[in-house]
């Protein structure tokens, strides 16, 4: 898989191979997080896009038809809300079945569906009411036809615009002071391309056809675990984590058990590593609050009271145990070392290397720690996956970011990251000689 980015926010140009582990190192404010957010947005807006569009059409058909039906009867003779709901649901159900079979509903078939739904009501109605039902059927038909005929491509462009604007707070356009250029994103998977053009923060064109079947998970904040049981409005990245984890923990005991057993069988060594850091089990009570249950203490510990570093491991433990991570998914980790002391940075790096190997994941990691980069490099060599690790260095020049492949010379990363240490050594020398 390859990702090419041109003139997107601060990134002037980036051509990134995503196969195994992709490490993007660099100083703060050099566009590292932007890469992960772009990849996350692409996967989650384009995955099952046809199904999402059909569901949105059906939702709109049901909602607007209900309004039409209620509006065509006065309150005295009225059509009860219950009856309106009954007919609009039947229409939606029949159209869904037709879309599942043919992916298209022609005018003749739609007319047949609408009239068949209302036939029983018209048969038992008086002459005046029959006319009324015929008018309702015609209005419902016209409304439904209009929604079904909305161009799919136009809907896709709107969906991409909304999703990216939500993730990037309406700042996809190049942020340089020079003449504005279109932001272009190209995703290539197995020789097929998806190319997206943004003009003034709106998606103006989307070419190509990639059938995305895997999901991307973005983790940038261990504190998200504190928000899972609340009704807070989360950004798209953390909302997805909540959807995955809360739903999986609410399921009945037997549901999801196969994925859990498979994960534990497949990752026995990895689970042993996790247990060394997070000893015990994560449980959820009836109020959707998460706790760590361990033999060390008499009662479970609220995740709110765990250390920040511990929470980083807990999130991965929960995702793995509940089968939320599957083969060939994309895992994006934004500066995971920030909340970890050096020993846990090493443990986390080994965990990521093993996780990628066992699940054949595409893992994108952004970091500004030379120690974390070194740990990833050494553990990938230890476990024989070093050929599937690519290293990139991001740099800011004239307020625009370029991201270069330094896989064949990762010393450039160490040199860049070691500059602050050299500054301190210089200061120490000056102090000792004064």
C-alpha positions as CSV (number, residue, x, y, z in Angstrom):
1,X,0.0,0.0,0.0
2,X,1.2,3.5,-0.9
3,X,0.0,6.9,0.2
4,X,0.9,10.1,-1.7
5,X,0.1,13.5,-0.3
6,X,0.4,16.8,-2.1
7,X,-0.3,20.3,-0.8
8,X,-2.4,19.0,2.1
9,X,-2.4,21.4,5.1
10,X,1.3,21.8,5.9
11,X,2.5,18.9,3.8
12,X,4.0,19.9,0.5
13,X,4.8,16.4,-0.6
14,X,5.0,12.9,0.9
15,X,5.2,9.5,-0.8
16,X,4.9,6.9,1.9
17,X,5.0,3.1,1.6
18,X,2.8,1.4,4.2
19,X,3.7,-2.2,4.4
20,X,4.4,-3.7,7.8
21,X,5.5,-0.9,10.1
22,X,5.9,2.7,8.9
23,X,7.8,5.0,11.2
24,X,7.6,8.7,10.7
25,X,10.0,10.6,12.9
26,X,10.5,14.3,13.2
27,X,10.3,17.4,15.3
28,X,7.0,18.8,16.6
29,X,4.8,20.6,14.1
30,X,6.2,18.8,11.0
31,X,3.0,17.1,9.8
32,X,3.6,13.7,11.3
33,X,0.1,13.4,12.8
34,X,-1.5,14.6,9.5
35,X,-0.3,11.5,7.7
36,X,-2.0,9.2,10.2
37,X,-5.2,11.2,10.2
38,X,-5.4,11.2,6.4
39,X,-5.0,7.4,6.3
40,X,-7.6,7.0,9.0
41,X,-10.1,9.2,7.2
42,X,-9.6,7.5,3.9
43,X,-10.2,4.0,5.3
44,X,-13.2,4.9,7.4
45,X,-15.0,7.1,4.9
46,X,-14.5,4.8,1.9
47,X,-15.0,1.4,3.5
48,X,-18.3,-0.1,2.6
49,X,-19.2,3.2,1.0
50,X,-22.0,1.7,-1.2
51,X,-23.7,0.2,1.8
52,X,-23.4,3.4,3.8
53,X,-25.0,5.4,0.9
54,X,-27.8,2.9,0.6
55,X,-28.5,3.1,4.3
56,X,-28.5,6.9,4.2
57,X,-30.9,6.8,1.2
58,X,-33.2,4.5,3.1
59,X,-33.1,6.6,6.3
60,X,-34.0,9.7,4.3
61,X,-36.8,7.8,2.4
62,X,-38.4,6.7,5.6
63,X,-38.1,10.1,7.3
64,X,-39.4,12.2,4.5
65,X,-42.2,9.8,3.5
66,X,-43.5,9.9,7.1
67,X,-43.7,13.7,7.0
68,X,-45.5,13.5,3.6
69,X,-48.1,11.0,4.9
70,X,-48.7,12.9,8.1
71,X,-49.1,16.2,6.2
72,X,-51.7,14.9,3.8
73,X,-54.3,14.2,6.5
74,X,-55.9,16.8,8.8
75,X,-55.8,16.1,12.5
76,X,-59.4,15.2,12.8
77,X,-59.5,12.4,10.2
78,X,-55.8,12.2,10.5
79,X,-53.4,9.4,9.9
80,X,-52.0,8.3,13.3
81,X,-48.2,8.5,13.6
82,X,-48.2,4.7,14.3
83,X,-49.8,4.0,10.9
84,X,-47.4,6.4,9.1
85,X,-44.5,4.6,10.7
86,X,-45.9,1.2,9.7
87,X,-46.2,2.0,6.0
88,X,-42.9,3.9,5.8
89,X,-41.0,1.0,7.4
90,X,-42.7,-1.5,5.0
91,X,-41.6,0.6,2.0
92,X,-38.0,0.9,3.4
93,X,-37.9,-2.8,4.0
94,X,-39.0,-3.7,0.4
95,X,-36.6,-1.2,-1.2
96,X,-33.7,-2.5,0.9
97,X,-34.4,-6.0,-0.3
98,X,-34.5,-4.8,-3.9
99,X,-31.2,-3.0,-3.4
100,X,-29.6,-6.1,-1.9
101,X,-30.7,-8.1,-4.9
102,X,-30.1,-5.7,-7.8
103,X,-28.3,-2.6,-6.3
104,X,-30.9,-0.6,-8.4
105,X,-34.6,0.1,-8.2
106,X,-36.0,1.2,-11.6
107,X,-39.2,3.4,-11.9
108,X,-41.5,0.5,-12.7
109,X,-40.3,-1.6,-9.8
110,X,-40.5,1.4,-7.4
111,X,-44.1,2.1,-8.6
112,X,-45.0,-1.5,-7.9
113,X,-43.5,-1.5,-4.4
114,X,-45.3,1.7,-3.4
115,X,-48.7,0.6,-4.7
116,X,-48.4,-2.9,-3.3
117,X,-47.7,-1.5,0.2
118,X,-50.9,0.7,0.0
119,X,-53.2,-1.8,-1.8
120,X,-54.7,-3.2,1.4
121,X,-55.5,0.3,2.7
122,X,-57.1,1.3,-0.6
123,X,-59.2,-1.8,-0.9
124,X,-60.9,-1.1,2.5
125,X,-61.3,2.6,2.0
126,X,-64.3,4.6,0.9
127,X,-64.2,6.2,-2.5
128,X,-63.0,9.6,-1.1
129,X,-60.4,7.9,1.0
130,X,-59.3,5.8,-2.0
131,X,-58.5,9.0,-3.8
132,X,-56.7,10.2,-0.8
133,X,-54.6,7.1,-0.6
134,X,-53.8,7.3,-4.3
135,X,-52.5,10.9,-3.8
136,X,-50.4,9.7,-0.9
137,X,-49.0,6.9,-2.9
138,X,-48.1,9.2,-5.8
139,X,-46.4,11.7,-3.5
140,X,-44.5,9.0,-1.7
141,X,-43.5,7.5,-5.1
142,X,-42.2,10.9,-6.4
143,X,-40.3,11.6,-3.2
144,X,-38.7,8.1,-3.0
145,X,-37.8,8.3,-6.7
146,X,-36.0,11.6,-6.3
147,X,-33.9,10.3,-3.4
148,X,-33.0,7.1,-5.2
149,X,-31.9,9.0,-8.3
150,X,-29.5,11.3,-6.5
151,X,-26.1,10.7,-8.2
152,X,-24.0,8.3,-6.1
153,X,-20.8,10.2,-7.0
154,X,-22.2,13.4,-5.7
155,X,-23.1,11.8,-2.4
156,X,-19.6,10.2,-2.1
157,X,-17.9,13.7,-2.7
158,X,-20.1,15.1,0.1
159,X,-19.4,12.2,2.4
160,X,-15.6,12.7,1.9
161,X,-15.8,16.4,2.4
162,X,-17.8,16.1,5.7
163,X,-15.5,13.4,7.1
164,X,-12.3,15.2,6.3
165,X,-13.6,18.5,7.5
166,X,-14.6,16.9,10.8
167,X,-11.2,15.3,11.3
168,X,-9.1,18.3,10.1
169,X,-11.4,21.1,11.4
170,X,-11.9,22.5,7.8
171,X,-8.2,23.0,7.2
172,X,-7.2,20.6,4.4
173,X,-6.1,23.4,2.0
174,X,-2.4,24.2,1.8
175,X,-1.5,26.5,4.7
176,X,1.4,28.2,2.9
177,X,1.0,31.8,2.1
178,X,1.7,31.2,-1.6
179,X,-0.9,30.7,-4.3
180,X,-3.4,28.1,-3.2
181,X,-3.2,24.7,-5.0
182,X,-5.5,21.7,-4.9
183,X,-4.7,19.2,-2.1
184,X,-4.4,15.8,-3.6
185,X,-4.3,12.4,-1.9
186,X,-3.6,9.2,-3.7
187,X,-4.0,5.8,-2.1
188,X,-2.7,2.8,-3.9
189,X,-3.6,-0.8,-2.9
190,X,-2.6,-3.8,-5.0
191,X,-2.1,-1.7,-8.2
192,X,-5.5,0.1,-7.9
193,X,-5.7,3.8,-7.1
194,X,-8.0,6.1,-5.3
195,X,-7.3,9.8,-6.0
196,X,-9.0,12.5,-4.1
197,X,-8.8,16.3,-4.9
198,X,-9.7,19.0,-2.4
199,X,-10.4,22.6,-3.4
200,X,-11.1,25.1,-0.6
201,X,-11.6,22.3,1.9
202,X,-14.2,20.5,-0.2
203,X,-13.7,17.3,-2.2
204,X,-14.2,18.2,-5.8
205,X,-13.2,15.0,-7.4
206,X,-12.7,11.3,-6.5
207,X,-11.4,8.9,-9.2
208,X,-10.6,5.2,-9.1
209,X,-12.2,2.4,-7.3
210,X,-10.7,0.6,-4.3
211,X,-12.8,-1.8,-2.3
212,X,-11.6,-1.1,1.2
213,X,-12.7,-4.0,3.5
214,X,-10.3,-3.4,6.5
215,X,-10.6,-0.8,9.2
216,X,-8.1,1.8,10.5
217,X,-7.8,2.4,14.2
218,X,-6.1,5.7,15.4
219,X,-4.8,6.0,18.9
220,X,-3.3,9.3,20.0
221,X,-4.5,9.7,23.5
222,X,-4.5,7.2,26.4
223,X,-7.0,9.3,28.2
224,X,-9.7,8.3,25.8
225,X,-10.2,5.3,28.1
226,X,-11.5,7.7,30.7
227,X,-14.2,9.0,28.2
228,X,-15.6,5.6,27.1
229,X,-18.4,5.5,29.6
230,X,-19.4,9.2,29.2
231,X,-21.7,10.9,26.8
232,X,-19.1,13.3,25.7
233,X,-18.8,14.3,22.0
234,X,-15.6,12.7,20.7
235,X,-13.6,13.3,17.6
236,X,-13.9,10.6,14.8
237,X,-10.7,8.8,15.9
238,X,-11.8,8.3,19.5
239,X,-15.4,7.8,18.6
240,X,-14.4,4.7,16.7
241,X,-12.4,3.3,19.7
242,X,-15.5,3.9,21.8
243,X,-17.7,2.1,19.3
244,X,-15.4,-0.9,19.1
245,X,-14.8,-1.3,22.8
246,X,-18.0,-0.4,24.5
247,X,-20.0,-2.5,22.0
248,X,-17.7,-5.5,22.4
249,X,-17.9,-5.4,26.2
250,X,-21.7,-5.1,26.2
251,X,-22.2,-8.2,24.1
252,X,-23.5,-11.4,25.6
253,X,-20.9,-13.8,27.0
254,X,-21.0,-16.1,24.0
255,X,-20.8,-13.3,21.4
256,X,-17.3,-12.5,20.2
257,X,-15.8,-15.5,22.1
258,X,-14.3,-17.1,19.0
259,X,-12.3,-14.0,18.2
260,X,-11.1,-13.8,21.8
261,X,-10.0,-17.4,21.8
262,X,-8.3,-17.1,18.4
263,X,-6.4,-14.0,19.6
264,X,-5.3,-15.7,22.9
265,X,-4.1,-18.8,21.0
266,X,-2.3,-16.8,18.4
267,X,-0.8,-14.3,20.7
268,X,0.1,-16.4,23.8
269,X,3.6,-14.8,24.1
270,X,2.2,-11.3,23.5
271,X,-0.5,-11.8,26.2
272,X,2.2,-12.8,28.6
273,X,4.0,-9.5,27.9
274,X,0.7,-7.6,28.4
275,X,0.1,-9.4,31.7
276,X,3.5,-8.3,33.0
277,X,2.4,-4.7,32.6
278,X,-1.4,-4.9,33.0
279,X,-1.9,-7.8,35.4
280,X,-5.5,-8.8,35.6
281,X,-8.7,-8.4,33.5
282,X,-10.5,-5.4,32.2
283,X,-14.2,-5.6,33.1
284,X,-17.2,-3.4,32.6
285,X,-20.0,-2.9,35.1
286,X,-23.7,-2.2,34.5
287,X,-23.0,1.6,34.3
288,X,-20.6,1.0,31.4
289,X,-17.6,1.9,33.7
290,X,-14.4,0.1,33.1
291,X,-12.2,-1.5,35.8
292,X,-9.1,-3.5,36.2
293,X,-9.7,-6.6,38.2
294,X,-6.6,-8.1,39.7
295,X,-5.7,-10.5,42.6
296,X,-3.4,-7.8,44.0
297,X,-6.3,-5.8,45.3
298,X,-9.5,-6.5,47.2
299,X,-11.7,-4.7,44.7
300,X,-11.4,-3.7,41.0
301,X,-9.6,-0.4,40.2
302,X,-11.3,2.2,38.0
303,X,-9.4,2.8,34.8
304,X,-9.5,6.5,35.8
305,X,-7.1,5.7,38.6
306,X,-4.5,3.9,36.4
307,X,-1.3,5.7,35.4
308,X,-1.3,7.3,32.0
309,X,1.4,4.9,30.8
310,X,-0.7,1.9,32.0
311,X,-3.7,3.2,30.1
312,X,-1.6,3.0,26.8
313,X,-1.2,-0.7,27.4
314,X,-4.8,-1.2,28.6
315,X,-6.2,0.1,25.3
316,X,-4.2,-2.4,23.3
317,X,-5.1,-5.2,25.7
318,X,-8.8,-4.4,25.3
319,X,-8.6,-4.2,21.5
320,X,-6.8,-7.5,21.3
321,X,-8.8,-9.4,23.8
322,X,-12.2,-8.4,22.3
323,X,-11.1,-9.3,18.8
324,X,-11.3,-5.7,17.6
325,X,-8.0,-6.0,15.7
326,X,-8.1,-8.4,12.7
327,X,-5.7,-9.5,10.1
328,X,-4.5,-6.7,7.7
329,X,-6.2,-3.9,9.6
330,X,-4.4,-0.6,9.9
331,X,-3.2,0.6,13.3
332,X,-2.1,4.2,13.6
333,X,-0.2,5.2,16.8
334,X,0.5,8.9,17.2
335,X,3.6,9.5,19.4
336,X,2.8,6.5,21.7
337,X,6.0,7.0,23.7
338,X,5.0,10.3,25.2
339,X,3.4,8.9,28.3
340,X,5.8,5.9,28.8
341,X,9.0,5.8,30.8
342,X,12.0,4.3,29.0
343,X,11.5,0.8,30.2
344,X,7.8,0.8,29.0
345,X,8.8,2.4,25.7
346,X,10.9,-0.7,25.0
347,X,8.1,-3.0,26.1
348,X,5.6,-1.1,23.9
349,X,7.9,-1.2,20.9
350,X,8.3,-5.0,21.2
351,X,4.6,-5.4,21.6
352,X,3.9,-3.4,18.4
353,X,6.5,-5.5,16.4
354,X,4.9,-8.8,17.6
355,X,1.4,-7.5,17.0
356,X,2.2,-6.5,13.5
357,X,3.9,-9.8,12.7
358,X,1.0,-12.0,14.1
359,X,-1.8,-10.1,12.5
360,X,0.0,-8.9,9.4
361,X,-1.2,-5.3,10.3
362,X,-0.2,-2.1,8.6
363,X,1.1,-0.1,11.5
364,X,1.9,3.6,11.1
365,X,3.9,5.2,14.0
366,X,4.8,8.8,14.5
367,X,7.5,9.6,17.0
368,X,10.1,12.1,18.1
369,X,12.0,9.7,20.3
370,X,15.3,8.3,19.0
371,X,15.0,5.6,21.8
372,X,11.6,4.4,20.5
373,X,12.9,4.3,16.9
374,X,15.9,2.3,18.1
375,X,13.7,-0.1,20.0
376,X,11.5,-0.7,16.9
377,X,14.5,-1.2,14.7
378,X,16.1,-3.7,17.1
379,X,13.0,-5.7,17.8
380,X,12.0,-5.9,14.1
381,X,15.5,-7.4,13.5
382,X,15.1,-9.8,16.4
383,X,11.7,-11.1,15.1
384,X,12.7,-11.1,11.4
385,X,10.4,-8.4,10.2
386,X,13.0,-5.7,9.5
387,X,12.4,-5.9,5.8
388,X,8.9,-4.7,6.4
389,X,9.8,-1.6,8.3
390,X,10.1,1.8,6.5
391,X,11.5,4.9,8.1
392,X,10.6,8.5,7.2
393,X,11.9,11.8,8.4
394,X,9.6,14.9,8.3
395,X,11.1,18.4,8.1
396,X,9.7,21.9,7.9
397,X,11.1,24.2,5.3
398,X,9.6,27.6,4.6
399,X,6.4,26.6,6.5
400,X,5.9,23.6,4.3
401,X,6.6,20.0,5.3
402,X,8.4,17.4,3.2
403,X,8.6,13.7,4.3
404,X,11.6,11.8,3.0
405,X,12.2,8.0,3.0
406,X,15.4,7.4,5.1
407,X,15.0,3.6,5.4
408,X,18.5,3.1,4.0
409,X,20.0,5.7,6.3
410,X,18.1,5.9,9.6
411,X,21.1,7.5,11.2
412,X,19.5,10.7,9.8
413,X,16.7,10.3,12.3
414,X,19.1,9.8,15.2
415,X,21.1,12.8,14.1
416,X,18.0,15.0,13.9
417,X,16.6,13.7,17.2
418,X,20.0,13.9,19.0
419,X,20.4,17.7,18.3
420,X,18.9,18.7,21.7
421,X,21.3,16.3,23.5
422,X,24.3,17.8,21.7
423,X,23.0,21.3,22.7
424,X,23.0,20.2,26.4
425,X,26.5,18.7,26.0
426,X,27.7,22.0,24.6
427,X,26.2,23.9,27.5
428,X,27.7,21.4,30.0
429,X,31.1,21.9,28.5
430,X,30.8,25.7,28.7
431,X,29.7,25.6,32.3
432,X,32.5,23.3,33.3
433,X,35.1,25.5,31.6
434,X,33.9,28.7,33.1
